[in-house]
Amino acid sequence: FIQQLQHYCGQSNRLLPATNFITFEIQHFHYRVSHEALRLALNKFLHRPDVEQIRHDGLTADAVEKLVELVLQYHIFIYNGKIYRHIKSSPLNVPLTELLGNIYLHQWHLPLTSEVRLADQFYGHFHHMGFLTWHGSRDKLNKCFNELNHQHPDIPVTISVGLHVNFLNVDIENRQGNLHTCVYHDPNQQPFLLPYAINYPRISHRQWVRFALLRAGQYCSSWDDFQDERIY
């Protein structure tokens, strides 16, 4: 992501002093999207010309859709000795949930990516979060997101616009047409605490510091920021 953004901004007249950065997020995506919406997204995906040519282990597209519908219908769990069934959303620890969510989000992103390409802007996303550059009309941008909220009322989108934003673990700033990036530290997370996990091998623990330095080298656009991150 960082390398692609740097390449885009390094081209002439791509990053202007007035170019804004936009970040957006679909709040609680997996808890909001309905099974019917996931099924419809899968149906559109399976009937794409490039996908229809692929045999799914000998199954037709309709058979795959029926099997997925059956799995969604019988997502059950036990709580306080009682059996419940998911009628909306799906367990996050099920690989099928992530796959269906990615298919749904791919189709959700299409109108936005089309608008961004027409405006020759940079665009990237990670699951339910996204980032793009924009130096066009703010009204046109708001109209695009309003249409998405209208088409998908169950999954409203929150957006942030400015010359200085945070996306994932990156601090991104437009300094008079020059891109400046460094590592972003969430103030809500306890500093100086390595995210150790139970039952992880020791080699994974030792690699955290190495990963942190590699991340600093990739994210920091200035030597001073890298030094600050190394000391941090």
C-alpha positions as CSV (number, residue, x, y, z in Angstrom):
1,F,0.0,0.0,0.0
2,I,2.7,2.5,1.0
3,Q,4.9,1.8,-2.0
4,Q,1.9,2.2,-4.4
5,L,0.9,5.4,-2.7
6,Q,4.4,6.8,-2.9
7,H,4.6,5.8,-6.6
8,Y,1.3,7.5,-7.3
9,C,2.2,10.7,-5.5
10,G,5.7,10.7,-7.0
11,Q,4.3,11.2,-10.5
12,S,3.9,14.8,-11.7
13,N,0.8,16.7,-10.8
14,R,-0.7,13.8,-9.0
15,L,-0.5,15.1,-5.4
16,L,-1.4,18.8,-5.3
17,P,-1.3,21.1,-2.3
18,A,-5.1,21.0,-2.1
19,T,-5.4,17.2,-2.6
20,N,-7.4,15.7,0.3
21,F,-7.0,12.2,1.8
22,I,-10.2,10.3,2.5
23,T,-10.5,7.3,4.8
24,F,-13.8,5.4,5.2
25,E,-15.0,2.5,7.3
26,I,-18.0,0.3,7.4
27,Q,-18.9,0.0,11.0
28,H,-19.4,-3.5,12.4
29,F,-19.7,-4.9,8.9
30,H,-20.0,-8.6,9.7
31,Y,-22.7,-7.9,12.3
32,R,-24.9,-5.8,10.0
33,V,-24.9,-7.5,6.6
34,S,-27.8,-9.9,6.1
35,H,-27.6,-13.5,4.8
36,E,-29.8,-12.5,1.8
37,A,-27.4,-9.8,0.9
38,L,-24.5,-12.2,1.1
39,R,-26.4,-14.7,-1.1
40,L,-27.2,-12.2,-3.7
41,A,-23.6,-11.0,-3.9
42,L,-22.5,-14.6,-4.3
43,N,-25.0,-15.2,-7.0
44,K,-23.7,-12.2,-9.0
45,F,-20.1,-13.3,-8.5
46,L,-20.7,-16.9,-9.6
47,H,-22.5,-15.8,-12.8
48,R,-19.8,-13.5,-13.9
49,P,-18.5,-14.7,-17.4
50,D,-15.0,-15.2,-16.2
51,V,-16.2,-17.2,-13.1
52,E,-18.8,-19.3,-15.0
53,Q,-16.0,-20.9,-17.1
54,I,-14.5,-22.4,-13.9
55,R,-15.8,-25.7,-12.6
56,H,-16.2,-25.6,-8.9
57,D,-15.0,-29.2,-8.1
58,G,-17.7,-30.4,-10.5
59,L,-20.5,-28.4,-9.0
60,T,-22.6,-25.9,-10.9
61,A,-22.9,-22.3,-9.7
62,D,-26.5,-23.0,-8.6
63,A,-25.3,-26.0,-6.5
64,V,-22.6,-23.9,-4.8
65,E,-25.1,-21.2,-4.0
66,K,-27.6,-23.7,-2.5
67,L,-24.8,-25.3,-0.3
68,V,-23.8,-21.8,1.0
69,E,-27.4,-20.9,1.6
70,L,-27.7,-24.2,3.6
71,V,-24.7,-23.4,5.7
72,L,-25.9,-19.8,6.5
73,Q,-29.3,-21.2,7.4
74,Y,-27.9,-23.5,10.1
75,H,-25.3,-21.2,11.7
76,I,-26.2,-22.1,15.3
77,F,-24.6,-21.6,18.7
78,I,-25.2,-22.4,22.4
79,Y,-25.5,-19.7,25.0
80,N,-26.5,-20.3,28.6
81,G,-27.6,-23.8,27.7
82,K,-30.0,-22.6,25.0
83,I,-29.6,-23.1,21.2
84,Y,-29.7,-20.0,19.0
85,R,-29.5,-19.5,15.2
86,H,-27.8,-16.6,13.3
87,I,-30.5,-14.9,11.2
88,K,-28.1,-12.0,10.5
89,S,-24.3,-11.8,10.4
90,S,-22.1,-14.9,10.8
91,P,-19.3,-16.1,13.1
92,L,-16.0,-14.4,12.4
93,N,-14.0,-17.6,13.0
94,V,-15.6,-19.3,10.0
95,P,-13.5,-19.1,6.8
96,L,-16.7,-19.0,4.7
97,T,-17.8,-15.8,6.5
98,E,-14.6,-14.0,5.5
99,L,-14.9,-15.2,1.9
100,L,-18.6,-14.2,1.5
101,G,-17.8,-10.8,3.1
102,N,-14.9,-10.2,0.7
103,I,-17.2,-11.0,-2.3
104,Y,-19.9,-8.7,-0.9
105,L,-17.4,-5.9,-0.3
106,H,-15.9,-6.3,-3.8
107,Q,-19.3,-5.5,-5.3
108,W,-19.9,-2.7,-2.8
109,H,-16.6,-1.1,-3.8
110,L,-17.3,-1.1,-7.6
111,P,-19.3,2.2,-7.9
112,L,-16.7,4.0,-5.8
113,T,-13.7,2.5,-7.7
114,S,-15.3,3.5,-11.0
115,E,-15.6,7.1,-9.8
116,V,-12.1,7.2,-8.5
117,R,-10.6,5.8,-11.8
118,L,-12.5,8.4,-13.8
119,A,-11.0,11.1,-11.6
120,D,-7.5,9.5,-11.9
121,Q,-7.2,9.2,-8.1
122,F,-5.4,6.7,-5.9
123,Y,-7.6,4.1,-4.2
124,G,-6.9,1.2,-1.8
125,H,-8.9,-0.8,0.7
126,F,-8.5,-3.4,3.4
127,H,-11.6,-5.4,4.2
128,H,-14.2,-2.9,5.4
129,M,-11.8,0.1,5.4
130,G,-10.6,2.2,2.5
131,F,-8.4,5.1,1.5
132,L,-8.4,7.4,-1.5
133,T,-7.0,10.7,-2.7
134,W,-9.4,13.4,-3.9
135,H,-8.9,16.9,-5.3
136,G,-12.3,17.3,-7.0
137,S,-15.6,18.6,-5.8
138,R,-16.5,17.7,-2.2
139,D,-20.1,17.6,-3.2
140,K,-19.4,15.0,-5.8
141,L,-17.6,12.9,-3.3
142,N,-20.4,13.2,-0.8
143,K,-22.9,12.3,-3.4
144,C,-21.1,9.1,-4.2
145,F,-21.0,8.0,-0.5
146,N,-24.6,9.1,0.0
147,E,-25.6,6.8,-2.9
148,L,-23.8,3.9,-1.3
149,N,-25.5,4.5,2.0
150,H,-28.8,4.7,0.2
151,Q,-28.2,1.4,-1.7
152,H,-26.9,-0.4,1.4
153,P,-28.8,1.2,4.3
154,D,-27.9,-1.7,6.7
155,I,-24.2,-0.9,6.5
156,P,-23.7,2.9,6.8
157,V,-20.2,4.3,6.1
158,T,-18.3,6.8,8.1
159,I,-15.8,9.0,6.3
160,S,-12.9,11.3,7.3
161,V,-11.5,13.9,5.0
162,G,-8.4,16.1,5.4
163,L,-4.8,16.8,4.5
164,H,-3.7,14.6,7.4
165,V,-5.3,11.2,8.1
166,N,-4.6,7.9,9.7
167,F,-5.2,4.6,7.8
168,L,-4.4,1.3,9.4
169,N,-1.1,1.9,11.2
170,V,0.1,4.7,8.9
171,D,0.1,8.4,9.5
172,I,-0.4,10.1,6.1
173,E,0.0,13.8,5.5
174,N,-0.1,16.1,2.5
175,R,2.6,18.8,3.2
176,Q,2.1,21.4,0.4
177,G,2.0,18.7,-2.3
178,N,4.6,16.5,-0.7
179,L,3.7,13.1,0.8
180,H,4.8,12.5,4.4
181,T,4.2,9.2,6.1
182,C,5.3,7.6,9.4
183,V,4.0,5.0,11.8
184,Y,0.8,5.8,13.5
185,H,0.4,4.8,17.2
186,D,-3.2,4.5,18.4
187,P,-3.5,6.5,21.6
188,N,-6.2,4.0,22.8
189,Q,-3.6,1.2,22.8
190,Q,-1.1,0.8,25.6
191,P,2.3,1.9,24.4
192,F,5.5,-0.2,24.7
193,L,3.4,-3.4,24.9
194,L,4.3,-6.1,22.4
195,P,1.2,-8.1,21.3
196,Y,2.3,-11.5,22.6
197,A,-0.1,-14.3,22.1
198,I,-0.5,-17.4,24.3
199,N,1.2,-20.6,22.9
200,Y,3.1,-18.8,20.2
201,P,6.6,-20.1,19.7
202,R,9.5,-18.0,21.2
203,I,10.8,-17.3,17.7
204,S,7.6,-15.4,17.0
205,H,8.2,-13.3,20.1
206,R,11.8,-12.5,19.1
207,Q,10.6,-11.4,15.7
208,W,8.3,-8.7,16.9
209,V,11.1,-6.2,17.3
210,R,12.5,-7.0,13.9
211,F,9.0,-6.6,12.3
212,A,8.6,-3.3,14.1
213,L,11.9,-2.0,12.6
214,L,11.0,-3.3,9.2
215,R,7.6,-1.5,9.4
216,A,9.3,1.7,10.5
217,G,11.6,1.5,7.5
218,Q,8.7,1.0,5.1
219,Y,6.4,3.6,6.6
220,C,8.7,6.5,7.5
221,S,9.4,8.9,4.7
222,S,12.1,10.8,6.7
223,W,15.2,9.7,8.6
224,D,14.2,11.7,11.7
225,D,10.8,9.8,11.9
226,F,12.6,6.5,11.5
227,Q,14.9,7.4,14.4
228,D,12.0,8.4,16.6
229,E,10.2,5.2,15.8
230,R,13.4,3.2,16.5
231,I,13.7,4.8,19.9
232,Y,10.0,4.4,20.6
